[in-house]
Amino acid sequence: MSPPCQPYTRRNTSSKRDLSDPRTAALINLINILKELDPLPRTVLLENVVGFEESQSYKLWTDALISRGYTVESIVLSPTAFGTPQ
């Protein structure tokens, strides 16, 4: 899954960042679904931009995962490390 990156990107200097940006609604909806989902998926993968890991949305996301028994691991990857342009 990849929620919109605009609320979290370093290039966003507006007041609509993180949870104040309406584009986070899809991720918040997924968090709410995860709290009630049964059976749970074995693995969940989420992709976003550098900066997401410092957001309130990320905290809500990881708290929801941990509360359902998942182990959370965050990894920062660059497409250039794989020979792929951005």
Backbone as a chain_set.jsonl record, in Angstrom:
{"seq": "MSPPCQPYTRRNTSSKRDLSDPRTAALINLINILKELDPLPRTVLLENVVGFEESQSYKLWTDALISRGYTVESIVLSPTAFGTPQ", "coords": {"N": [[0.842, -1.17, 0.0], [0.419, 2.262, -0.625], [0.013, 5.235, 0.643], [-1.003, 8.629, -0.232], [1.8, 10.744, -0.824], [2.137, 13.466, -0.522], [1.251, 14.799, 1.917], [3.407, 14.337, 3.591], [5.872, 14.834, 2.472], [9.041, 16.491, 2.25], [8.995, 18.691, 0.661], [6.571, 19.847, 0.942], [5.492, 22.678, 2.189], [3.302, 23.864, 3.167], [0.487, 24.619, 5.339], [-1.059, 22.43, 5.4], [-0.275, 19.637, 6.365], [0.558, 16.291, 7.184], [-1.808, 14.943, 9.41], [-3.571, 17.065, 9.092], [-4.014, 17.309, 6.431], [-6.35, 16.493, 3.997], [-5.844, 14.335, 2.323], [-4.847, 12.277, 3.807], [-6.891, 10.717, 4.621], [-7.445, 8.159, 3.481], [-5.429, 6.51, 4.528], [-5.997, 6.724, 7.271], [-8.507, 5.527, 7.259], [-7.738, 2.919, 6.549], [-6.26, 2.261, 8.834], [-8.319, 2.175, 10.728], [-9.811, 0.031, 9.694], [-7.939, -2.029, 9.979], [-7.893, -2.341, 12.726], [-10.122, -3.902, 13.192], [-10.083, -6.033, 11.504], [-10.369, -9.43, 10.578], [-9.663, -12.572, 9.427], [-6.25, -11.541, 10.071], [-3.917, -10.174, 7.668], [-0.882, -11.898, 6.871], [1.46, -10.46, 6.406], [2.17, -6.995, 6.166], [2.815, -4.331, 4.061], [3.962, -1.094, 3.636], [4.547, 1.772, 1.724], [6.233, 4.877, 1.43], [7.313, 8.342, 1.466], [10.526, 9.696, 2.566], [10.329, 11.144, 5.697], [7.747, 10.524, 6.291], [8.016, 8.717, 8.364], [8.33, 10.289, 10.556], [5.93, 11.366, 11.151], [2.645, 12.058, 12.573], [0.728, 10.404, 11.542], [2.215, 8.116, 10.891], [2.832, 7.244, 13.466], [0.238, 6.601, 14.425], [-0.313, 4.537, 12.603], [1.738, 2.601, 13.141], [1.191, 2.096, 15.838], [-1.359, 0.923, 15.618], [-0.712, -1.391, 14.169], [1.059, -2.719, 15.965], [-0.666, -3.097, 18.131], [-2.239, -5.083, 17.116], [-0.576, -7.209, 17.082], [1.512, -7.292, 15.281], [4.965, -7.107, 14.26], [6.915, -4.296, 13.816], [8.928, -2.977, 11.31], [10.974, -0.558, 10.015], [12.316, 0.584, 7.025], [14.477, 2.471, 5.07], [14.672, 2.932, 1.72], [16.281, 3.587, -1.389], [15.42, 4.239, -4.734], [17.507, 4.526, -6.53], [19.508, 2.903, -5.542], [18.877, 0.51, -6.566], [19.232, 0.744, -9.215], [17.204, 2.087, -10.481], [15.594, 4.86, -11.799], [14.114, 7.717, -10.152]], "CA": [[0.0, 0.0, 0.0], [1.158, 3.52, -0.686], [-0.86, 6.405, 0.76], [-0.435, 9.816, -0.883], [3.019, 11.215, -0.157], [2.156, 14.925, -0.399], [1.165, 15.302, 3.288], [4.606, 14.01, 4.366], [7.101, 15.17, 1.768], [9.775, 17.68, 2.72], [8.684, 19.814, -0.234], [5.288, 20.427, 1.349], [5.723, 23.703, 3.207], [2.013, 24.462, 3.493], [-0.055, 24.265, 6.653], [-1.744, 21.137, 5.248], [0.689, 18.561, 6.489], [0.213, 15.166, 8.041], [-3.23, 14.698, 9.641], [-4.402, 18.199, 8.673], [-4.208, 17.189, 4.989], [-7.433, 15.528, 3.745], [-5.371, 13.155, 1.58], [-4.502, 11.205, 4.75], [-8.124, 9.993, 4.963], [-7.362, 6.748, 3.072], [-4.598, 5.81, 5.504], [-6.758, 6.664, 8.527], [-9.52, 4.501, 7.038], [-7.058, 1.626, 6.623], [-5.947, 2.028, 10.249], [-9.571, 1.772, 11.377], [-10.135, -1.318, 9.22], [-6.961, -2.944, 10.57], [-8.269, -2.574, 14.126], [-11.237, -4.839, 13.272], [-9.915, -7.062, 10.477], [-10.166, -10.799, 11.035], [-8.296, -12.781, 9.902], [-5.257, -10.545, 9.685], [-2.903, -10.6, 6.694], [0.376, -12.327, 7.498], [2.44, -9.393, 6.245], [1.657, -5.726, 5.663], [3.901, -3.499, 3.559], [3.525, 0.257, 3.307], [5.625, 2.555, 1.099], [6.005, 6.316, 1.386], [8.51, 9.176, 1.329], [11.271, 10.056, 3.763], [9.558, 12.141, 6.427], [6.548, 9.853, 6.788], [8.331, 8.038, 9.626], [8.316, 11.284, 11.632], [4.591, 11.961, 11.171], [1.627, 11.535, 13.486], [0.09, 9.295, 10.822], [3.085, 6.951, 11.075], [2.64, 6.799, 14.856], [-1.06, 5.918, 14.459], [-0.166, 3.321, 11.8], [2.537, 1.601, 13.854], [0.449, 1.72, 17.055], [-2.413, -0.008, 15.213], [-0.066, -2.664, 13.824], [1.568, -3.348, 17.192], [-1.805, -3.524, 18.95], [-2.78, -6.307, 16.512], [0.408, -8.278, 17.196], [2.564, -7.224, 14.261], [6.273, -6.526, 14.53], [7.098, -3.21, 12.852], [10.299, -2.696, 10.886], [11.021, 0.531, 9.03], [13.531, 0.567, 6.209], [14.52, 3.519, 4.054], [15.308, 2.461, 0.493], [16.332, 4.55, -2.48], [15.351, 3.531, -6.014], [18.803, 4.558, -7.217], [20.311, 1.773, -5.055], [18.479, -0.648, -7.354], [19.406, 1.081, -10.605], [15.945, 2.585, -10.995], [15.442, 6.301, -11.582], [12.914, 8.081, -9.415]], "C": [[0.886, 1.232, 0.0], [0.186, 4.693, -0.574], [-0.225, 7.608, 0.076], [0.754, 10.372, -0.101], [3.0, 12.719, 0.137], [2.041, 15.425, 1.043], [2.465, 15.153, 4.083], [5.912, 14.47, 3.724], [7.732, 16.447, 2.311], [9.469, 18.897, 1.869], [7.357, 20.487, 0.108], [5.553, 21.409, 2.49], [4.428, 24.386, 3.619], [1.584, 24.061, 4.906], [-0.795, 22.926, 6.603], [-0.713, 20.023, 5.194], [0.123, 17.485, 7.395], [-1.302, 15.053, 8.212], [-4.133, 15.861, 9.254], [-4.663, 18.196, 7.164], [-5.294, 16.138, 4.72], [-6.992, 14.28, 2.978], [-4.93, 12.022, 2.504], [-5.709, 10.331, 5.094], [-8.048, 8.509, 4.602], [-6.533, 5.948, 4.072], [-5.335, 5.68, 6.838], [-7.864, 5.611, 8.417], [-8.907, 3.103, 7.132], [-6.702, 1.281, 8.071], [-7.192, 1.547, 10.984], [-10.004, 0.375, 10.962], [-9.223, -2.342, 9.874], [-7.33, -3.295, 12.014], [-9.346, -3.641, 14.265], [-11.099, -6.033, 12.326], [-9.659, -8.437, 11.095], [-10.536, -11.739, 9.897], [-7.363, -11.679, 9.388], [-4.373, -11.066, 8.562], [-1.621, -10.977, 7.426], [1.417, -11.215, 7.494], [1.737, -8.158, 5.703], [2.86, -4.881, 5.26], [3.32, -2.148, 3.169], [4.736, 1.037, 2.801], [5.243, 4.02, 1.148], [7.343, 7.033, 1.306], [9.241, 9.321, 2.652], [10.535, 11.22, 4.421], [8.288, 11.535, 6.988], [6.804, 9.251, 8.162], [8.373, 8.992, 10.822], [6.921, 11.878, 11.844], [3.706, 11.349, 12.255], [0.905, 10.354, 12.85], [0.89, 8.013, 10.993], [2.908, 6.378, 12.482], [1.31, 6.059, 14.995], [-0.985, 4.561, 13.753], [0.576, 2.242, 12.585], [1.853, 1.168, 15.149], [-0.646, 0.702, 16.726], [-1.829, -1.377, 14.868], [0.383, -3.416, 15.072], [0.419, -3.862, 18.05], [-2.449, -4.803, 18.41], [-1.752, -7.434, 16.474], [1.492, -8.29, 16.139], [3.874, -6.708, 14.855], [6.502, -5.5, 13.438], [8.585, -3.027, 12.586], [10.242, -1.629, 9.804], [12.367, 0.511, 8.339], [13.427, 1.691, 5.193], [15.324, 2.983, 2.873], [15.278, 3.571, -0.538], [16.262, 3.786, -3.799], [16.681, 3.51, -6.75], [19.72, 3.413, -6.75], [20.0, 0.506, -5.843], [18.579, -0.375, -8.851], [18.156, 1.606, -11.275], [15.853, 4.083, -10.769], [14.14, 6.592, -10.829], [11.826, 8.536, -10.319]], "O": [[1.979, 1.225, 0.567], [-0.402, 5.107, -1.573], [0.981, 7.605, -0.173], [0.718, 10.459, 1.126], [3.777, 13.191, 0.967], [2.693, 16.415, 1.374], [2.616, 15.773, 5.135], [6.951, 14.487, 4.384], [7.041, 17.357, 2.769], [9.666, 20.027, 2.317], [7.062, 21.575, -0.386], [5.807, 21.0, 3.623], [4.455, 25.38, 4.344], [2.247, 23.264, 5.57], [-1.12, 22.356, 7.644], [-0.337, 19.541, 4.126], [-0.698, 17.761, 8.27], [-2.018, 15.067, 7.211], [-5.34, 15.673, 9.101], [-5.454, 19.003, 6.675], [-5.166, 15.001, 5.175], [-7.698, 13.272, 2.987], [-4.665, 10.916, 2.033], [-5.567, 9.319, 5.781], [-8.547, 7.676, 5.358], [-6.9, 4.826, 4.424], [-5.291, 4.621, 7.464], [-8.126, 4.884, 9.376], [-9.499, 2.205, 7.732], [-6.833, 0.128, 8.482], [-7.12, 0.609, 11.778], [-10.51, -0.387, 11.786], [-9.681, -3.41, 10.282], [-7.103, -4.418, 12.462], [-9.486, -4.233, 15.335], [-11.926, -6.945, 12.357], [-8.847, -8.585, 12.009], [-11.678, -11.689, 9.439], [-7.656, -10.992, 8.41], [-4.1, -12.265, 8.497], [-1.32, -10.426, 8.485], [2.163, -11.048, 8.458], [0.823, -8.26, 4.884], [3.81, -4.734, 6.029], [2.314, -2.07, 2.463], [5.817, 0.967, 3.385], [4.084, 4.377, 0.937], [8.382, 6.405, 1.102], [8.67, 9.103, 3.72], [10.163, 12.178, 3.745], [7.798, 11.966, 8.032], [5.927, 9.267, 9.025], [8.444, 8.549, 11.968], [6.76, 12.803, 12.641], [3.987, 10.27, 12.777], [0.516, 9.413, 13.542], [0.319, 6.946, 11.215], [2.842, 5.162, 12.657], [1.259, 5.0, 15.62], [-1.522, 3.566, 14.24], [0.109, 1.108, 12.686], [1.926, -0.003, 15.521], [-0.841, -0.265, 17.463], [-2.395, -2.405, 15.239], [0.117, -4.61, 15.215], [0.515, -4.942, 18.634], [-3.122, -5.522, 19.148], [-2.013, -8.494, 15.905], [2.312, -9.209, 16.105], [3.874, -5.962, 15.835], [6.307, -5.796, 12.259], [9.392, -2.933, 13.511], [9.545, -1.782, 8.801], [13.416, 0.432, 8.978], [12.401, 1.843, 4.531], [16.495, 2.63, 3.007], [14.363, 4.393, -0.557], [16.966, 2.791, -3.972], [16.956, 2.581, -7.51], [20.612, 3.001, -7.491], [20.762, -0.46, -5.799], [18.079, -1.152, -9.664], [18.048, 1.577, -12.501], [16.02, 4.537, -9.637], [13.193, 5.806, -10.873], [10.74, 8.881, -9.853]]}, "num_chains": 1, "name": "protein.A"}
